[in-house]
């Protein structure tokens, strides 16, 4: 397997990993809100948005590989 193929595998893994974390962040934010911890939930939702942006960058990096 050449470097580009290895890079694709790594990026695909990171995308999957981020998506899993995103699900966890969203569930945790809901739990925090239910526990009346709205400020903490706000920051976890902020983290979720940042994770979405980073995942999109990883997808673009994957698409840019030739």
Phi, psi and omega in degrees: 000127181278175185301318182297318178296320177296320179297319178298316180298316180297314180296318178299320178297314181297321178298312179299316180299314179299318181297322178295315178297320180302316177301316180296317180300316182294318178295319181294321178299319177297317179297320178297318179297318179297331178271011180062034176252063188294323180294315177298318179300321179301316181289326177292321176295325175298316177298321178299318179295319177296322178296319177301317180294318180293323178295321177297321177297320177296319177298318179295320178298319179296316180294330183282346179290138180247000000 
